[in-house]
């Protein structure tokens, strides 16, 4: 995935190992630029079948896939804790990435509302999706800064007077992906989750990358709907 001018190019390396039978977690440094078509090919056909996890059969996983899934589940289990220095630094880093020339006056500040948090203390918004939702936002900001800034500043398209809150939208996307991909299950219980797990076994950043793509797609849908703040839940 790259930030190239106005484009938002998705990663396509994640599934190349399927033909090779390679199911080892790879670092994000191996990812090559490609087209968002990989997401459509990999997930759209199975998403159309629904996500009724109660009536779907379970899917077998390889030891490597199981290990990658466990690592992701461990991330999901971490709640945001404002007393942990690592969490504090991640929050400060997010501010720096979002507003590089504006000094942050505190982890509790009215300034956070400028990023789209509900109040002056962002930690209250992390309760729904935990520390990984902050990690997702920070990953987006660091790896695709132009796309991140375009969404934060609402640079593209014909915008409504009242826009969706950027940061809160990001937390909601993290939560939504966890549910849709059924990541908290011991092993996949639907085809969507099983397909994603193959991506994850090829690249351990697959969830973070999918998050970035989903955020961009959400914004695209927002513009297509000519939506305003009252349409945010929809």
Beta strands, then each sheet from edge to edge (+ up, - down):
strand 1: 2-4
strand 2: 7-9
sheet 1: 1+ 2-
end
